[in-house]
Structure formats: structure tokens, C-alpha cells
């Protein structure tokens, strides 16, 4: 399995909890699709980053996806020569989803893989801006992109070594070398990377991640964060589930937290202070719900 396959499989289980509301989610996401085949984010223009989430929500729910229209949107990016690491990984992921759906695609996977190498850092990791030090997020994106392109990352030992360098004394992981404290998304990314490359992650890191769960529901981004958020909640649950952790103790309060972010428009907000609705956070809601449904 790959990062993309495991996340999509989990998100697909959300429809059992959503029930009739699954149609509302699909309708909301369909409305985010523009005439050029891309999905918009918080503006009106199509955005490659948000197109990943729009596509995968439709696939997870088994809703109709206009694959040829999306393929047409992707063609404008060619071999990704103008893209940063984030969007290059998005392009690879979109293409992988379309290929499995039987869409016609230009043969540029080899060129995309070569483009990825430009974001490799001296420490063996990857960063959105090529430099001397890799980041947890950059390593996560690169590993997923190489998986989606069907090839191994060059010097595979460099990725976990970079991740190891970001580990803090309490078992958490920081996103960047210069950050003293770890965060939930960075720790979840690190645990996920180590799951695929080593088949395990340190127990101390898993305990740190689990401890970010609040008794009243949701996960905090850091120990001092004032409120939980959906990104931290979904990524933490996904990483814990990958390692075989039981989610029974957090199931009900976390379900209630995710439900508190639901909008009658058919989408989910990122946290209690965020009124904007988009495909990204709606996807994270599906990811969390899918794991909680299966716990």
C-alpha cells in the first residue's frame, strides 16, 4: 500500500457514518469544480492543491468524477517544470488517481520523478524550497509522490535519517530543524514516513501523539494550542491507525468534535473559529471519520 491508497481507503469508510449526508458532501465538492476541470480553494480560481482533495472526496464517496475534464486541467502543468514541491506532489497524486480511473494521460511520470530530485536536500530529506535541511512535510510529500509515480526515492536511507534529525527529546517531531518543539502534524508525518520505510515508529512518539487528544474531543496542534483543529485531528488519527493503535477511547468525543465542524452546506470547517468551507478540510473530516468508523 501507499500513502495515497491508505488515506483514500480510510476516507472511503466515512460514507457509512455520513449516511444521507454523503450526498450533500458530494454536491458541495462538485460545486467547487470549475469549467477548466480543476477544483477551487478559498478563491474562485482552480488550484492544483485543492484539486487533490476535491478528486479524492469524490472517489472516496463513490460519486461521479469528470476524469477527462480533470485530466485536461492537469495537462497545463506539463512535466511540472514550474511547480514547487507541494504542487509537484499534488500533480503526481492527481495523475495517479486518474490513471487508476482509466483516464488518458500524457507520459510524463519519468520527468516528474526527475523534477522531484531538485528538492532533495543535503541531509537526504526534501523541502519545498531546495536548501540544506529537509522538513517533515517535505519528506512526506516526496515519499508520497515517488510512490504515486511508481518508483523508489533515490537514497531511501536519507529520508528516515532526515526525519530522525527532527525528533525532539519528548518523542515529538518538529517540521524544521530550527524549531525547538514538535507539532502534531509534523509528528504524524514522521510516524507515517517511518511506517512505510521502517515498518515502525518509536513508542514514545506514538504516546506523544495520542496525548494531544482532548477529553472533550479533537487533537491539539501543540501542547499549548488553545483549541483543537481538524488537520491535527485527522493526521494524528491516521498515523495512529497505521501503527495499529486502538481508537476506542477517543472515538465518541472525536466524532462529536468533527460533527461540531459540520455545515449544512455539505462541508466541514477547519476549527471552531474558521467560517470558510473548502475541499481540504472536508477531506480531513472524511479521513478522521473513516478511521473512527472502523475502530
N, C-alpha and C positions, 0 to 999 in steps of 0.2 A: 504493500500500500504506500501511498504518497501523502504528503501534507494535504494536497487538494482533495484526493479521494476520501481521506479520513474526515476532513471537515465537511465535505459535501454529504457523506453518509450520515453524519451526526445531524446536520441541518435538515436532512430529509425526514428524520423521525419527528420533527416538530409538528408536522401536519396532524399527527394523532392527537396532540394536545390542543392545537388550534381549532380543529374540527371545522365548523361552518366559517370561522373567521379566516381560514386559509384562503378562501376565495376573495376576501377583502384585501388580504395582503397581496395576492397576485394582481388584483385590479390596481392597487396603488402603484406597484412596481411597473406594471405595464404603462401607466400614465407617465412614468419617468423616462420612457424611451422616446427619443427624438426621431424625426423623419430620416436622419442620416444613419440610423441603426445603433447609435450609442445611447448610453443612459446618462442623464444629468445628475449632478450632485446637488449643491445648495444654490447653484445658479441655473441659468437656462441652457447653457451650452453643454454639449455632450462631453463627458470626462472619462478617460480610459480607466482611471482608478475606480470610479463608481460603476463603470460598466461591468467590472468583475462581480461586484455584489449583486447588481441587477440580474445578470445572467444566472448566477448560482442560486438566487432565490427562486427564480422561475424553474430551474432544473430541480431544485430540492422539493418544490411543491408539485412537480409533475405538470406544470402549467405550460401552455404553448409558448415557444420561444421562436422568434423570427430569425433563425440562424443565418440565412443568406443575407439579411439586412445587417446583422451584426458583423458578418464576415466582410461586407462591403465597407463598413466603418473602420474595421481594423486595417484594411489594405492601405489606407492613407499613411500608416506608420511604417510601412515597408519592412526593412530589416532592423528597425529600432535605432537607427543611427543618431537620431536627435533626442533620444529619451534618456532620462536618468534611471538609476537602478530601480526605483519604485515602479515607474511606469513600464520599464522593460520587463520586469517580473509580471506586471499586470497583463502585458501583451502576450507573454508566454502562457499565462494561465487561461486567458480568454481563448487563445488558439487551441490549447489542449482540450478545453471543454467543447469547442466547436468540432474538433477532429473526431471526438467520440460521438458527437451527434450527427456525424456524416456530412458536415458542410465542406464545401470546396475551398481550399486554402492555397495560397502561394507557398512554394517550397523555400522557406527562409529560416527554418529551425537551426540549421548549422550556423548561419550568420548571427542569429540571436545569441547562440551559445558563445560565439567569439566576442560579441559585444559585452557579455557579462564579465568576461575576463578583465575588462578595462576598470572594473570597480573593485577588483581584488586588491587588498592592502598588504603592506609589508609583513604584517603579523599572520597572514594566511586567512584573515577574515575578509569581510566585504563591507562597504559603506556607500551610502547614496552619493556622496561626493568623494571621489577617489582620493585617498590620503594614506597616512602612515598607520592608522589604527582602525580596525574594524569595529562594527557595532553589533549588538544582539539582533536588532531589527534587520540590518543589512545582511547578516549571516542567514537569518530566517528567510528573507526574500530570495537570496541567491540559491539556497538549498532547494526551496520550492520551485524556483524557475528551472534549475537543472533537472529536477525530477520531471517537470512538465515537458521539457524538451527531450526527455528520454536518454539523458546522458549523465555520466558521473561528473561531480565537481573536480576540477584539477587539484591535486594535492589535498585529498579529502581530509588528511590529518590536520591541515591548517585550520579548518572550520572549528572543530571542537577545541583546539588549542586556543584559538581566539576567544571562544566562549568561556573557557576556563579562566582566562585572564580577567574576565568581567565579574567573576564571582566575588562576593563580599563575605566578611567573616561570619555573618549571621546566616549564610546559606542562600541569600538572595543574589540577584544579578542586576547590575546596572546596565543601562543601554550603551553607555560610552565609558571609556577608560577614565575620564576626568571627573566622573560623577561618584560621589562618596557613598551614596545609599542606593539600594536596589529598589526596583518598582515591580508591580505585579505583571504588567505586560512584558517587560524585559525578562523577568524570571520565567514566565510562561513560554516565551520564545526560546529561551535557553533550554528549558526542560524538554521542549518539543524537538529541538535540534539534536540533543543528546539521545533522545529516544530513538530517532532514526539512524543516527551514526554509531551509537554505542549500545543501544538496546536498554539503556537505563539512565537514571538521573539520581543524584545524591538524595538520600532520605531527608537530610536537613533542609534541602531546598524545597522538597515537597511539603514538609511541615510548615516552612515559612509561607509558602503559597497558600496552604489551607488556612493558616491563621489570619489571612486577610479577609476571610469571610466574616460578616457581621451576623450576630444572633438574630437580628431583625431582617436579614436578607441582603444579598448583594455582596460584592467584593470591593475593597478599597484599593486604589491605585498605589498607595504607600501607607505605612502605618499611621501617618498623621493626616491623611486626606480627610476632609470634613464629611463627605458623603460618598456612597458607592457609585460606580458607574458601570454601564453595560459593556464597554470594551474590556475592562478589567475582569468583570464577572465572567464573560464568555470565554476569554482566553485562559483564565485560570481554570475554569471547569474543564475546558478541552484538554489542557495539559495534564491535569489530574486524572482525567478519564483515560488518557493514553497510557498512563502508567499503571492502570488497574485500580486506582483509588475508589473507594466506595463513597457515593454521594448521598447516601440515605439521610444523614444527619442534617444536611443543608437543603435537601430537596424542597420542602414546603416553604420555608422562608424565602428561598431564592426564587421559586415560582411566583410568590407574591410580589417580590421586588420587580421581576420582569413584567408582571401584569400591571404594576403601577405605572409603567412607562408606555403602556398601550394607548393608542389614539384611535378614535372611531373612524379616522380616515384610512385605517388599514396598515399602520406603520408603528414603529417604536421610536421613542426619543432616546438620546444617549444617557441622560441623567435627569433628575428632577428639576434642574434649573435650565434645561435646554428645551426650547419650544420647537426647534426646527426638526423636520422629519426627512429622512433620506434612506436610500437603499443600504448604506453601510451599516447603520445601527440596527436596521430591521433585520439584516443578515445576522448580526451578532445575537439578536434576540432568538432567531431560529436556531443558531448554534447552541446557545445555552439551553433552550427548551428541548432540543433533541437529546442532549445528554441527560437532562433531568427526566425526560420521559422514559429513558432506557435504564435509569438507575434502580 
